[in-house]
Amino acid sequence: MKISSKIYTALIFVFLFAPIAVLLVFSFNEAKSLSVFSSFSFKWYEELFNDRSTLESVKNTLILATAATVISTIMGTAAAVGIHKIRKRWYRALINTVTNIPMINPDIITGISMMLVFVFVGRMWGASNSLNFWTMLIAHVTFCLPYVIFQVLPKLQQMERDLVEAAMDLGCTPLRAFFKVTMPEILPGVITGAIMAFTLSLDDFVISYFTTGNDFQTLPIRIYGMTKKTVTPKMYALATIIFFVTMTLLLISNFIDNDDNRQLREKRRKLKEK
């Protein structure tokens, strides 16, 4: 039984990662072929860094992802603190349900609905171009917010309420108590939520496609436009770089979660010993 489960697990991993492995290998291929590896070369990486249009789209994507991450992290942390302070269960359940909607709603529905709202508001204000960088930023913040909230909420629930009250009894204002007591306790959740928001914003295509204007193009939209023609191997090089960046962020997130869980177990063990 153990052997069969190991074989099954190995097949699943091969199915999931074989395409990525092929992509990584052939990004270093001298030739354009995806069937014959001629020789090892950094040719396509050099062409990638000489492609101004692609680099411009990468810059736009990073600017958008960074801005969406900062805004959604601040708003999501504040929203999580507010939800945590709600005492009525039915009201908290209602807020959690509403917060879940952007996560479970299909991306194409979210993208089309937000596009219609932006166009409607733009026409009301008489704007010549209703869709631009700011509409895309609002859309990205909208679908990143729930992920930040649901990463911060568990950390707030794990924290002892008496700590904040003790800090305020000792003279701290509510704001000072938040930054001195609450923030250090929930910081792992905030960082994990920010990493998730960044990666989600980085690779989003569907919502970006419906909410962007003609003057701002992100990398996923550019790659989609290139698939209508011939995709050159420099896109394999770009995908390889994105893969390693995403993998690094994932490892950081897992390391933070594991370290936080270890500290929580140590706290519980010390409390039991007392």
C-alpha positions as CSV (number, residue, x, y, z in Angstrom):
1,M,0.0,0.0,0.0
2,K,2.9,2.4,0.8
3,I,4.6,1.7,-2.5
4,S,1.4,2.3,-4.5
5,S,0.8,5.6,-2.7
6,K,4.4,6.7,-3.3
7,I,4.1,5.8,-7.0
8,Y,0.8,7.7,-7.2
9,T,2.3,10.8,-5.5
10,A,5.3,10.7,-7.9
11,L,3.0,10.5,-10.9
12,I,1.1,13.5,-9.6
13,F,4.3,15.5,-9.2
14,V,5.5,14.5,-12.6
15,F,2.2,15.6,-14.2
16,L,2.3,18.9,-12.4
17,F,6.0,19.9,-12.9
18,A,7.0,18.2,-16.1
19,P,5.8,21.2,-18.3
20,I,7.7,23.6,-16.0
21,A,10.8,21.4,-16.2
22,V,10.6,21.4,-20.0
23,L,10.2,25.2,-20.0
24,L,13.2,25.7,-17.7
25,V,15.5,23.4,-19.8
26,F,14.6,24.8,-23.2
27,S,15.0,28.4,-22.0
28,F,18.7,27.7,-22.1
29,N,18.5,26.1,-25.6
30,E,20.6,27.7,-28.4
31,A,18.0,26.9,-31.0
32,K,14.3,27.7,-31.2
33,S,13.3,24.0,-31.2
34,L,11.2,22.6,-28.3
35,S,12.1,19.1,-29.2
36,V,15.8,19.2,-29.8
37,F,18.2,20.6,-27.3
38,S,21.2,21.8,-29.4
39,S,23.5,23.4,-26.8
40,F,23.4,25.4,-23.6
41,S,23.2,29.1,-24.1
42,F,22.0,32.4,-22.4
43,K,21.0,33.7,-25.9
44,W,17.3,34.1,-25.1
45,Y,17.9,35.8,-21.8
46,E,20.1,38.3,-23.6
47,E,17.3,38.9,-26.2
48,L,14.8,39.3,-23.3
49,F,16.8,42.0,-21.7
50,N,17.2,43.8,-25.0
51,D,13.4,43.7,-25.7
52,R,12.2,47.2,-24.5
53,S,8.5,46.5,-25.0
54,T,8.7,43.4,-22.8
55,L,10.8,45.1,-20.2
56,E,8.3,48.0,-20.1
57,S,5.4,45.6,-19.5
58,V,7.5,43.9,-16.7
59,K,8.0,47.4,-15.1
60,N,4.3,48.1,-15.4
61,T,3.4,44.8,-13.8
62,L,5.8,45.3,-10.9
63,I,4.5,48.9,-10.3
64,L,0.9,47.7,-10.3
65,A,1.6,44.6,-8.1
66,T,3.6,46.7,-5.6
67,A,1.0,49.4,-5.4
68,A,-1.9,46.9,-5.1
69,T,0.1,45.0,-2.4
70,V,0.8,48.0,-0.3
71,I,-2.8,49.3,-0.4
72,S,-4.5,45.9,0.0
73,T,-2.2,45.1,3.0
74,I,-3.0,48.3,4.8
75,M,-6.7,48.1,4.1
76,G,-6.9,44.3,4.7
77,T,-5.1,44.6,8.1
78,A,-7.4,47.4,9.2
79,A,-10.4,45.4,8.0
80,A,-9.3,42.3,9.8
81,V,-8.9,44.2,13.1
82,G,-12.4,45.6,12.6
83,I,-13.9,42.2,11.9
84,H,-12.1,40.7,14.9
85,K,-13.7,43.3,17.2
86,I,-17.3,42.5,16.0
87,R,-19.1,40.8,18.9
88,K,-22.3,39.8,17.1
89,R,-21.8,36.4,15.5
90,W,-24.4,36.8,12.8
91,Y,-22.9,40.2,11.8
92,R,-19.4,38.8,11.7
93,A,-20.6,35.8,9.6
94,L,-22.3,38.2,7.2
95,I,-19.1,40.3,6.8
96,N,-17.0,37.1,6.3
97,T,-19.5,36.0,3.6
98,V,-19.2,39.3,1.8
99,T,-15.4,39.2,2.1
100,N,-15.4,35.8,0.5
101,I,-17.3,36.9,-2.7
102,P,-14.2,38.2,-4.6
103,M,-12.4,34.9,-3.8
104,I,-15.1,32.5,-5.0
105,N,-16.5,34.7,-7.8
106,P,-15.2,33.7,-11.3
107,D,-12.5,36.1,-12.5
108,I,-14.3,36.7,-15.8
109,I,-17.5,37.8,-13.9
110,T,-15.5,40.1,-11.6
111,G,-13.6,41.6,-14.6
112,I,-16.7,42.3,-16.7
113,S,-18.7,43.7,-13.8
114,M,-15.9,46.0,-12.7
115,M,-15.3,47.1,-16.3
116,L,-19.0,48.1,-16.6
117,V,-18.8,50.0,-13.4
118,F,-15.7,51.9,-14.5
119,V,-17.2,52.7,-17.9
120,F,-20.4,53.9,-16.3
121,V,-18.7,56.1,-13.8
122,G,-16.3,57.4,-16.4
123,R,-19.2,58.5,-18.7
124,M,-20.9,60.2,-15.8
125,W,-17.8,62.3,-15.2
126,G,-17.3,62.8,-18.9
127,A,-13.9,61.1,-19.1
128,S,-12.6,60.5,-22.6
129,N,-10.9,57.2,-21.4
130,S,-12.7,55.3,-18.6
131,L,-10.1,52.6,-18.3
132,N,-6.5,53.2,-17.2
133,F,-3.9,52.4,-14.6
134,W,-6.1,53.5,-11.8
135,T,-9.1,51.3,-12.7
136,M,-6.8,48.3,-12.9
137,L,-5.2,49.2,-9.5
138,I,-8.7,49.4,-7.9
139,A,-9.6,46.0,-9.5
140,H,-6.4,44.4,-8.2
141,V,-6.9,45.8,-4.7
142,T,-10.4,44.4,-4.7
143,F,-9.4,40.8,-5.4
144,C,-6.3,41.0,-3.2
145,L,-8.1,42.3,-0.1
146,P,-9.8,39.0,1.0
147,Y,-6.5,37.1,0.9
148,V,-4.9,39.6,3.2
149,I,-7.9,39.7,5.6
150,F,-8.0,35.9,5.9
151,Q,-4.3,35.7,6.6
152,V,-4.4,38.3,9.4
153,L,-7.7,37.2,11.0
154,P,-6.3,33.9,12.4
155,K,-3.3,35.7,14.0
156,L,-5.7,38.1,15.7
157,Q,-7.7,35.1,17.0
158,Q,-4.6,33.5,18.4
159,M,-3.6,36.6,20.2
160,E,-4.7,37.1,23.8
161,R,-7.1,40.0,24.2
162,D,-5.7,40.9,27.6
163,L,-2.4,42.1,26.1
164,V,-3.9,45.1,24.4
165,E,-6.0,46.0,27.5
166,A,-2.9,45.7,29.7
167,A,-1.0,48.1,27.4
168,M,-3.8,50.6,27.5
169,D,-4.0,50.3,31.3
170,L,-0.3,51.2,31.4
171,G,-0.9,54.4,29.5
172,C,-0.8,53.5,25.8
173,T,-3.3,55.1,23.5
174,P,-5.3,52.6,21.3
175,L,-3.2,53.5,18.3
176,R,0.1,53.1,20.2
177,A,-1.2,49.8,21.7
178,F,-1.9,48.5,18.2
179,F,1.6,49.2,16.9
180,K,3.4,48.2,20.1
181,V,1.4,45.0,21.0
182,T,-1.0,43.9,18.2
183,M,1.2,44.5,15.2
184,P,4.1,42.4,16.4
185,E,1.7,39.5,17.1
186,I,0.0,39.6,13.7
187,L,3.1,40.6,11.6
188,P,3.6,37.0,10.2
189,G,0.0,37.1,8.9
190,V,0.5,40.5,7.4
191,I,3.7,39.5,5.6
192,T,2.1,36.3,4.3
193,G,-1.0,38.2,3.1
194,A,1.3,40.8,1.4
195,I,3.2,38.0,-0.4
196,M,0.0,36.4,-1.6
197,A,-1.4,39.7,-2.8
198,F,1.8,40.4,-4.7
199,T,1.9,37.0,-6.4
200,L,-1.9,37.2,-7.3
201,S,-1.5,40.7,-8.7
202,L,1.7,39.7,-10.6
203,D,0.1,36.9,-12.7
204,D,-3.5,38.1,-13.0
205,F,-4.7,38.2,-16.6
206,V,-8.5,38.0,-16.8
207,I,-9.5,40.9,-14.5
208,S,-6.6,43.0,-15.9
209,Y,-7.7,42.4,-19.4
210,F,-11.1,43.8,-18.8
211,T,-10.1,46.8,-16.7
212,T,-7.0,48.1,-18.4
213,G,-6.7,50.9,-21.0
214,N,-4.7,51.2,-24.1
215,D,-1.9,53.2,-22.4
216,F,-1.0,50.6,-19.8
217,Q,0.0,47.0,-20.6
218,T,1.0,44.4,-18.1
219,L,3.1,41.3,-18.8
220,P,0.3,38.7,-18.8
221,I,-1.6,40.9,-21.4
222,R,1.5,41.2,-23.5
223,I,2.2,37.5,-23.4
224,Y,-1.4,36.9,-24.4
225,G,-1.0,39.2,-27.4
226,M,2.2,37.3,-28.4
227,T,0.4,33.9,-28.4
228,K,-1.6,35.1,-31.4
229,K,1.6,35.1,-33.3
230,T,4.8,33.1,-32.7
231,V,6.0,32.8,-29.1
232,T,9.8,33.2,-29.2
233,P,12.0,31.3,-26.7
234,K,12.7,34.5,-24.9
235,M,9.3,34.1,-23.3
236,Y,10.5,30.8,-21.9
237,A,13.4,32.7,-20.3
238,L,10.9,35.3,-18.9
239,A,8.7,32.5,-17.5
240,T,11.7,30.9,-15.9
241,I,12.6,34.1,-14.1
242,I,9.0,34.6,-12.9
243,F,8.9,30.9,-11.7
244,F,12.0,31.3,-9.5
245,V,10.7,34.7,-8.1
246,T,7.4,33.1,-7.3
247,M,9.1,30.1,-5.8
248,T,11.3,32.3,-3.6
249,L,8.2,34.2,-2.3
250,L,6.5,30.9,-1.6
251,L,9.4,29.6,0.4
252,I,9.6,32.9,2.4
253,S,5.9,32.6,3.1
254,N,6.2,29.0,4.3
255,F,9.2,29.8,6.4
256,I,7.4,32.6,8.1
257,D,4.3,30.4,8.8
258,N,6.4,27.5,10.1
259,D,8.4,29.9,12.4
260,D,5.2,31.5,13.7
261,N,3.6,28.1,14.4
262,R,6.8,27.0,16.2
263,Q,6.6,30.1,18.4
264,L,2.9,29.4,19.1
265,R,3.6,25.8,20.1
266,E,6.4,27.0,22.5
267,K,4.0,29.6,24.1
268,R,1.4,26.9,24.6
269,R,3.9,24.5,26.1
270,K,5.1,27.2,28.6
271,L,1.6,27.9,29.6
272,K,0.9,24.2,30.3
273,E,4.1,24.0,32.3
274,K,2.9,26.9,34.5
